């Protein structure tokens, strides 16, 4: 399946941490995704071509190209042996990682596909057409009660109600069922929109149960609370981060501090990391809703990742800053070598970044990780004297979880 090392890969001497700078596409790379085990990297460009790469091989190995979309790829998700991609051509495609062939094309959205997530045998998509859709991706005997005669239309649900484009979507299965039913009575879908609202839907009945209007800006992100399966977190253009109870629609925590739109959020155990256009990234303890660290940058933070004790902030000017997650100290800054950064992922002792120039940069973080994790740690700890008692308590809580 492998195609060998990438053609055009080079070791560039201008930065000692840059392992490879690869011209993957002649267009702009719009999408970067990574598999759950971090071994497979996916890139999608504005010409509608997808690229699969081995993130663990040295040098990076191109596994194959996914060719079939008629316009740019806008989103993706990886599940098992398959990659799902959404496009400006209004379609979603299911690809085999083994053969690089398109297995199925999902048609139904009337405009470009914005986001994709995969859970169980269900694929969730959102679109510029103001809807979210739920698709069946595989057939088993137990699913016959849901999809019987019409196997040519795998769209199980269409969720209508938002007045503008829908972006983030999550699935909350609230009932563990011992039956063979595909959709359970209390399963929920949560969507966020440019209309500044969050909607909570019944998956079984396609009904909107609650409309949450506490944000005053477009909803950029919604993610599950990793420590509580009935709670979720949202970020928006109003600079606010809110933690919600999915059953009651109640706000549990309001996380204030950012002075600009919160573009990216990432949860690791009890810690939430956020990146904003205000040139800062922040760390929050979810139990308290308190900010425990502020990571200062020179440009807006478009991407935020946590991995192995490091916080990686991808900036709007193409640079990437690597911080020690516990102290907040800047450990390294990567120049990026492209004008606008569009993707950032971490795997092993490497950071992968991409941008509108079509390049993939591979950065070595082995020395940074050794320094951060294994004890050199010549850092300036944040002075807690000016912190409130709540923040001091939150910091003592957060320190226990960063190194796990």
VOMAR-410065 format. One record per atom (N, C-alpha, C): x, y, z. Coordinates in steps of 0.2 Angstrom, whole numbers, plus 2048, in hexadecimal, padded with zeros to 3 digits. Layout:
N
XYZ ...
***
This chain:
404
8047FA800 800800800 804806800 80A806803 80E80C804 81180E7FD 8138147FC 8168177F6 81D8197F7 8208187FD 82681A7FE 826821801 82C824802 82D82A804 82A830800 828835802 82583A7FE 82A83E7FA 82883E7F3 82C8427EF 82D8497F0 83384C7F1 8338537F2 8358547F9 83584F7FE 836850805 83D852805 83F85680A 84585980B 84785B812 84D85A814 84F85C81B 85186481A 84E86881D 85086F81C 854872822 859875821 85E876826 85D87D829 858881827 85688782A 853887831 851881832 84E880839 85087983B 853878841 856872843 85086D845 84A870846 84586B848 841869842 84286C83C 83E86A836 841863833 83D85E834 83F858831 83E857829 838859827 836859820 83285F81F 832861819 82E866816 82C86380F 82586180E 82385D809 81D861805 81E8627FE 8198657FA 8148607F8 80F85F7FD 80A8597FC 80585B7F6 8038617F5 7FE8637F0 80086A7ED 7FE86A7E7 7FF8717E3 7FA8767E5 7F58747E9 7EF8787EB 7F08797F2 7EB87C7F6 7EB87D7FD 7E9877801 7EC875806 7EA87080A 7E587380F 7DE87180F 7D9873813 7D8870819 7D9869819 7D786581F 7DD860821 7DE85F827 7E385A82A 7DF85682F 7E085082F 7DD84B834 7E2846836 7E184383B 7E683D83D 7E2838841 7E4832840 7E082C842 7E182C84A 7DC82884D 7DC827854 7E3825857 7E6820854 7ED81E856 7F2822854 7F1827850 7F682C84E 7FB82A848 7F9824845 7FE821840 7FC824839 7F6826838 7F4828831 7F282F831 7F583382C 7F483A82B 7F083B825 7EA83F825 7E784181F 7E784881E 7E884A817 7E8851815 7E385180F 7DF85780F 7DA85880A 7DC85F807 7DC85F800 7DD8667FD 7D78697FA 7D886F7F7 7D38737F4 7D18717ED 7D586B7EA 7D38697E4 7CF8627E5 7CE8607EB 7C985A7EC 7CD8547ED 7D48547ED 7D884E7EE 7DA84D7F5 7DA8477F8 7DC8457FE 7E28427FE 7E6842803 7ED83F804 7ED83B80A 7EF83580A 7F0831810 7F8830811 7FA831817 801830818 80282D81F 80882981F 80A826826 80E82B82A 80B82C830 80E831834 81482F838 814828839 81A82583D 820823839 81F823832 82582182E 82A82782E 83082582D 83682A82C 83A829826 83A82D821 835833820 82E83181F 82A83681F 82383581E 821832818 81D82D818 81B829812 81482A80F 81482C809 80D82C806 80A826804 804824807 80181E806 7FC81E800 7FA8247FE 7F58247F8 7F182B7F8 7EE82B7F2 7EA8317F1 7E382F7F0 7DE8337F3 7D78327F2 7D48377ED 7D28357E7 7D08397E2 7C98387E0 7C583D7E0 7BE83C7DE 7B98427DF 7BB8467E5 7B784C7E6 7B88517E0 7B38547DE 7B38597D9 7B48607DB 7B58617E1 7B78687E4 7BB8667EB 7BD86C7EE 7C286B7F4 7BF8677F9 7C38647FD 7C1860803 7C1865809 7BC86580D 7BB869812 7BB866819 7BA86081A 7BB85C820 7BC85581F 7BE852825 7BF84A824 7BE84782B 7BE84182B 7BE83D831 7C1836830 7C5833834 7C882C833 7C5827838 7C3822835 7C081D83A 7C2816837 7C681283B 7C880C839 7CC80B832 7C980882E 7CC807827 7C980C822 7C6811824 7C3816820 7C481D821 7C482181C 7C482881D 7BE82B81A 7BB83081D 7B583381A 7B783A819 7B583D813 7B6844812 7B084880F 7B084E811 7AB85280F 7AD85880A 7A985A806 7AC85F801 7A78657FF 7AA8697FB 7A786F7F9 7A286C7F3 7A38667F1 79E8647EC 7988617EF 7978627F5 7918607F9 7908597FB 7968557F9 79584E7FA 79A84C800 799846802 79D842807 79F83C804 7A683A805 7A8834802 7AB82F807 7AA829806 7AD82480B 7B3820807 7B9820809 7BF81E806 7C281880A 7C4813806 7C880D809 7CF80F80A 7D280F810 7D9810811 7DD80B80E 7DB80580D 7DE7FF80A 7DF800803 7DA8027FF 7DA8037F8 7DA80A7F5 7D980F7F9 7D98167F7 7D38177F3 7CE8137F2 7C88137EE 7C28167F2 7BE81A7EE 7B881C7F1 7B38177F1 7B08157F7 7AB8107F8 7A48127F7 7A38187FA 79C81B7F9 79C8227F9 7978257F6 79782C7F6 79082E7F9 7908327FE 78A834801 78783B7FE 78183B7FC 77E8417F9 7788437FC 7778497FD 77184C801 772853803 778855805 77985C807 778860800 775866801 77486B7FC 77A8707FB 77F870800 7848747FF 78A871802 790874803 796871805 79586E80C 79986980D 799865814 79F869818 79D86A81E 7A186E823 7A586A828 7A186582B 7A5861830 7A285A82F 7A6855831 7A584E832 7A784B838 7A384783B 7A5842841 7A283B840 7A6836842 7A482F842 7A382C849 79D82984A 79C826850 79881F84F 79B81A851 798813850 797812849 791811846 79081083F 78C81683C 78D81C840 78A82283D 78F82783C 78D82B836 791830834 78D837835 79083C838 78C842839 78F847835 78B84B831 78E85082D 78A85782E 78E85D82D 78A86382D 78C867826 78886C825 78986F81E 78787681E 789879819 788880818 780881816 77D87B815 77687C813 77187C819 77487D81F 77087F825 76E878829 770872826 76E86C829 77486882C 772863830 77685E832 773857830 77785282E 77484C82C 77884682F 774841830 77783B833 77683582E 77C83282D 77C82D827 77E82682A 77B821827 77D81A829 783818825 788815828 78E814824 79080D823 78C808826 78D801825 7877FD828 7867F7824 7807F4826 7817ED82A 77E7EC82F 77E7E6833 7777E3833 7767DD836 76F7DA837 76B7DE83C 76F7E1841 76B7E5846 7687EB843 76B7EE83E 7687F483B 7627F4836 7607EE835 75B7ED830 7547F0832 7537F1839 74D7F583B 74D7FC839 7537FF838 754806837 75480782F 75880382C 759804824 7577FD821 7517FD81E 74F7F681B 74F7F6814 74A7FA811 7497F980A 74E7FE806 74E804808 752809804 75980A806 75D805804 764805806 76880A801 76580D7FC 7698127F8 7698197FC 76581A801 765820804 76781F80C 76E82080D 77081E814 76F824819 76C82A816 76A82F81B 76582E820 76682D826 76182B82B 75D83182E 76183782E 75E83D831 76084382E 75C84882D 75E84F82B 75B853831 760857834 75E85C839 75E863837 758865837 75686C834 754871839 757877839 75487C83E 75988283F 75F88183E 76488683E 76288B838 764891839 762896834 76889882F 76E896831 77489782E 77989182D 77E89182A 78388B829 784888830 784881830 78587D836 78D87A835 79087B83B 79787883B 798873840 79A874846 79B86E84B 79586A84C 79786384D 79285E84F 795859853 791857858 79385185D 78D84D85E 78F847860 78A842861 78A840868 78584086C 78583E873 780838874 783832875 77E82C876 77D82C87E 77782E880 77582E887 77382888A 772823886 76F81D888 773817886 77581388B 77980C889 773807888 772805882 76D800880 7707F987F 76C7F4882 76E7ED881 76A7EA87B 7667EE878 7627EC872 7677ED86C 7647EB866 7687EB860 7667F285C 7627F685F 7607FC85C 76680185A 766804854 76B808852 76B80F855 764811856 763818859 75F81785F 762819865 75E81986B 75A81F86D 75581E872 751823873 75482A875 75982A879 75C83087C 762832879 76482F873 76A83286F 76983986D 76E83D86E 76E84486C 773846867 77184B863 77684E85E 776855860 77C858860 77D85F862 78186385C 77E86885A 78186C854 782873856 786876852 78887E853 78888184D 78688784C 78588B846 788892846 788894840 78A89B83F 7848A0842 77E89D843 7798A1845 7798A284D 77F8A0850 7818A2857 77D89D85C 77A898859 77689485E 77988D85E 778889863 779882864 77287F864 771879861 76B875861 76D86E863 76886C868 76886586A 763861867 76485C864 75F858860 75E851863 75884E862 757847863 75884485D 75D83F85D 75F83B857 759837855 756834859 75182F857 74B833854 749839856 74383C853 74584284F 74B84484E 74D84A84A 74A85084C 749851853 746857856 74B85B859 74A861859 74F86685D 74C866864 74F864869 74D864870 74E86B873 75486E871 756874875 75A878870 75987F870 75D88486D 761888872 767888872 76B88B876 76E892873 76C898876 76E89E873 7728A2877 77689F87B 77B8A3880 7818A687D 7838A3877 7898A6873 7868AC86F 78A8B186E 7898B686A 78D8B7863 7908B1862 7948B185C 7948AA859 7968A9852 7968A384F 79989D853 796897853 799892857 79E88E853 7A488E855 7AA88B851 7AB884853 7AA88285A 7AC87B85C 7A7879861 7A5873861 7A286F866 7A5868867 7A786786D 7AA86086F 7A885D875 7A8857876 7A685487C 7AB855882 7A8855888 7AC85588E 7AF84E88E 7B684D88E 7B884788F 7B7843895 7B584789A 7B48448A1 7AD8438A3 7A984689F 7A18458A0 79E84589A 79B83F898 79883D892 791841890 78E844896 788848894 78A850894 790852894 792859894 79685A88D 79586088B 799862885 79B86A886 7A086B881 7A3872882 7A387587B 7A187C87B 7A1880875 7A5886875 7A888886F 7AB88E86F 7A9892869 7A9899869 7A689D864 7AA8A3862 7A78A785D 7AA8AD85B 7A98B2860 7A68B1866 7A58B686B 7AA8B6870 7AF8B186F 7B58B1874 7B38AC87A 7AD8AA87A 7AB8A6880 7AC89E87F 7AD89B884 7AD893885 7A889188A 7A388D888 79E88B88D 79E88488D 79D881893 79C87A895 794879896 791874893 78A873893 78886C896 78286C899 77F86689A 77A864895 77C85E891 77885D88B 77185B88C 76F859892 768857894 76485D896 76686189A 76286789C 76486D898 76986E894 76B874890 76E879895 76F87789B 77287C8A0 77A87D89F 77C8848A0 78388589F 7868848A6 78B87F8A6 78E87D8AC 7948828AE 7988848A9 79E8888AA 79E88D8A4 7A08938A6 7A18988A1 7A989A8A1 7AC89989C 7B489A89C 7B58A1898 7B78A689C 7B88AC89A 7BF8AE89A 7C28B2895 7C98B4895 7CB8B688E 7C98B2889 7CB8B4882 7C88BA880 7CC8BE87D 7C98C587A 7C88C5873 7C88BF870 7C68BE869 7C38B7868 7C08B6861 7BD8AF860 7C18A9862 7BE8A4865 7C289E867 7C1899861 7C689985D 7C6895857 7C788D858 7CB88B85D 7CD88485E 7CD882865 7CA87C867 7CA87A86D 7CC87286D 7CF870872 7D2869873 7D186787A 7CE86187B 7CD85F882 7D2859883 7D5859889 7D985388B 7D8852893 7D484C894 7D284B89B 7CE85189D 7D18538A3 7CD8598A6 7CF8608A4 7D386089F 7D686689D 7D3868896 7D186E895 7CF87188F 7D487688C 7D7875886 7DB87A883 7D787E87E 7D988587D 7D5889879 7DA88D875 7D888F86F 7DC89386B 7D8899868 7DA89F868 7D68A5866 7DA8A9861 7D58AD85E 7D88B385A 7DB8B885E 7DB8B8864 7DE8BD868 7E58BC86A 7E88B7866 7EF8B5866 7F18B186D 7EC8AE870 7EE8AA876 7EB8A3875 7EE89F879 7EB89887A 7EA898882 7E5894884 7E489488B 7E288C88D 7E488B893 7E2884896 7DD88689C 7D888189C 7D38828A1 7D287B8A4 7D087C8AB 7CE8768AE 7C68758AE 7C48708AB 7BC8708A9 7B886F8B0 7BA86C8B5 7B686C8BB 7B58738BE 7B98788BD 7B987E8C0 7B78848BB 7B98828B4 7B88878AF 7BD88D8B0 7C288B8B3 7C88908B5 7CD8908B0 7D08958AE 7D68968AA 7DC8958AE 7E18908AC 7E788F8B0 7ED8918AD 7ED8918A6 7F38938A3 7F189889D 7F589C89B 7F48A0895 7FA8A0891 7FA89E88B 80089D886 8008A2881 8048A7882 8058AD87E 8088AB877 8058AE871 8078AD86B 8088B4867 80A8B4861 80B8BA85D 8068BB858 8028B6857 7FC8B6852 7F68B2855 7F18B3851 7EB8AF853 7EC8A7853 7E98A4858 7EA89D859 7E4899855 7E689684F 7E189384B 7E088C84C 7E688884F 7E5881851 7E8880858 7E587C85C 7E887A862 7E8873863 7EE870866 7EF869867 7F286886E 7F0862871 7F4860877 7F7859875 7FD858877 800851876 80785187A 80784B87E 80D84A882 810850886 80C85388A 80E85988E 80F85F88A 80E85F884 80F865880 80886887D 80886F87D 80387287A 805875873 80287386D 805876867 7FF87B864 801881863 7FD886861 7FF88885A 7FA887855 7FB88884E 7F988F84D 7FD89484A 7FB89B84A 7F889D843 7F58A2842 7F28A483C 7F78A7837 7FD8A883A 8038AA835 8078A4833 80589E834 808898832 80D895837 80F89983C 813896841 810891846 81488D84A 81288984F 81688A855 81388B85B 81688C861 815886865 81A883868 81A87D86D 81B880874 81687E878 81788187F 81787B884 81A87B88A 81A87788F 813878892 80F872892 808873894 80787589C 80C8738A0 80B8748A7 80D87B8A9 81387D8A6 8158848A8 8138898A4 81188889E 80F88D899 815890895 81B88D896 821890893 82288E88C 823893888 824892881 82B88E880 82A88887D 83088487C 834884875 82F885870 832885869 82D889865 83088C860 82B88F85B 82D88D854 82988A850 82A887849 82888D844 82C88F83F 82A89483A 824892836 82388C834 81D88A830 81E889829 82288E826 82388E81F 81D88E81A 81889181D 812893818 80E89981B 80A89C817 8078A2819 8018A181F 7FD89C81D 7F889B822 7F8893824 7F789282A 7F788B82D 7F088982D 7EF88382A 7E888082A 7E887982D 7ED876830 7ED870833 7F386F838 7F286C83D 7F786A842 7F5864846 7F985F846 7F8859849 7FF85684D 7FF852852 804850855 804848855 80A845854 80B83E855 81283C856 81383885B 81983685D 81D83C860 82383D85D 82784285F 828847859 822848856 82284C850 81B850850 81C85684D 81685B84C 81585C844 80F85B842 80E85C83B 80A86283A 80C866835 80886C834 80786D82C 80287082A 801871823 7FD878822 7FD87A81B 7FA88181A 7F8882813 7F6888811 7F388980B 7F8889805 7FF888807 804887802 8048807FF 80087C802 801874800 806871803 80A874808 81087080B 80E86D811 811867813 811864819 81886581D 818867823 81E868826 81E86382C 82485F82D 82485A832 82A85D837 82885E83D 82C861842 82E85C848 83585C84A 83785784F 83685A856 83385785A 831859861 835855866 839851864 83C84C869 84085086E 84485586D 848858872 84385C876 83E85F873 839863877 83585F87C 83385987A 83085487E 834852884 83A850882 83F84E887 84085388D 84085988B 84185F88F 83B860893 83585F890 82F860893 82D85B898 82E855896 82B84F89A 83084C89F 83684B89D 83A8478A1 83F84A8A5 83E8518A7 8418538AD 8468598AC 84885B8A6 84D8618A6 8498678A9 8438688A5 83E86D8A8 8418748AB 8468778A7 84987D8A9 8438838A7 83E8848AB 8398888A9 83788D8AF 8338928AD 8318978B1 82A8958B3 8298938B9 8228918BB 81E8988BC 8178978BB 81389D8BB 81289F8C3 8138A58C4 8128A78CB 80B8A78CD 8098A38D2 8028A38D4 8008A88D9 8048AD8DB 8038B18E1 7FD8B68DF 7FC8B78D8 7F78BC8D6 7F08B88D4 7F18B18D5 7EB8AD8D3 7E68AD8D8 7DF8AD8D7 7DA8AC8DC 7DA8A58DF 7D78A48E4 7D789D8E7 7D48988E3 7CF89A8DF 7CC8958DA 7D18938D5 7D58988D2 7DA8968CD 7DF8928D0 7E28938D6 7E788F8D9 7E58888DA 7DE8878DC 7DC8818DD 7DC87D8D6 7D98818D1 7D987E8CB 7E087C8C8 7E58808C9 7EC87E8C7 7EE8788CB 7ED8778D1 7EF8718D5 7EC86B8D2 7E586C8CF 7E28668CC 7E58648C5 7E686A8C1 7E88698BB 7EF8658BA 7F48678BF 7FA8648BF 7FB85C8BF 7F58598C2 7F58528C3 7F484F8BC 7F18528B7 7EF84F8B1 7F38508AB 7F78558AB 7FB8578A5 8008518A2 80284D8A7 8078488A5 8058418A3 7FE8408A3 7FC83A8A2 7FB83889B 
***
